[in-house]
Amino acid sequence: MEVHLEKKSIYDPVVEDMKSKYKLNFNIEVIGILVGARGSISNYTRNLLKNINLPTSVFMDMATSAVKGSCRTIQFHLYSHHNNNN
């Protein structure tokens, strides 16, 4: 819930500007979600996404993306230090 409120407070103020800039004629709702670094999805996020009827495959895609991003971060930290010493 904390992530949701934080994201809404950041992005809600710009929704109308973006709708105008890109000529969007539909409602946009900001929904803050949290996916853990190991691909874990909280019950809050899962329930929120189910309420907006996202397919289960989206959950897996989100989790996979989180894990891939974490692996890239780890790789960067492990090898960028080594490369800077050469």
Secondary structure as UniProt FT lines:
FT   HELIX           2..21
FT   TURN            22..23
FT   TURN            37..38
FT   HELIX           43..51
FT   TURN            52..53
FT   HELIX           56..84
//
